[in-house]
């Protein structure tokens, strides 16, 4: 069963157990009996634009669903009590064993999308940073449970159709259209 959001599968109030639930705007759920309100806010994700010395962009190939086998930018979900930067630093360390400091990150842009997991669509906000750290393929040891492979590609040669996630496609479409890969102020 595929669902548009978590709101559409909740049948009982999580506070009092009542079935008298009201749904509005597809992202607000309220209980008529106890006045509980649940807002289905987007899940926050982070990613990074990382380049090698030749100006090629680092992409990961997804090893698991959703979108297994498609390309993605390195990153992941923000955990509770993490800043965006802390989450990205953690994700880059976990996925790529890449040591990055907060001063290596420069905000680039954000985009929205959906992340389908276990038959439910979760709305996402993807926050992207340029990474000032220049990498080579030899220093990257990726987590094979999450990443099937890494590739470096010249940004202007990137085929958007090879990207799996909607928010990443939206972000990279803007990145390529504006030729933001030509910006030099984020490099060392």
C-alpha positions, 0 to 999 in steps of 0.5 A: 500500500503506497500512501501520500503521507504518514497522515493518511495511514494514522487511524487513531489519535496517538495521545488518547486513542480516539478515532475522531481525527480531522485531516486538513491541508494533507499535513495537519491531523487533529483529534476531536476528543482531546485537541491533539494536533500533529503537523506532518512537517518535512524531514530535513536532509543534508548533502554536499557538493564535493569536488576533486582537483580536476573539478569533477563532482563526487557522486555516490551510487545508492546501495539500498532502497529507495532508488537503489542503483541511482546516483546521489550526493553524499549526505543523509537525514538530520538527527534530533539535536543536530545542526545541519552542519553536524549532520553533514559532518557525521554523514560524510564521516559515516558514509565516506570516512571523510573528515570535514570540519564546519569551516569546510562547509559553505551553504549553497542552496536547498530544495524540496522533494519526497522520500518514499520509504515502506510505502509512505511518502515523506516530504523532505527539505534538502539543504546543500553545502559546498565542501571546500575540501578537495578530495581524491578517489583514493582517500575515500573508503565508502560504507558498502551497506549504503553506497554501492560505488562512488563516481566523479563526473564533470558537472556539465556532463551530469545526466539528471535522469541518473539521479534518484531522489526528487530533491536532489534532481531539483537541486542539481537542475538549478546547479547546472542551469545556473552553472554554479559549478563555475563558482571558484570562491568555495575552493581552497 
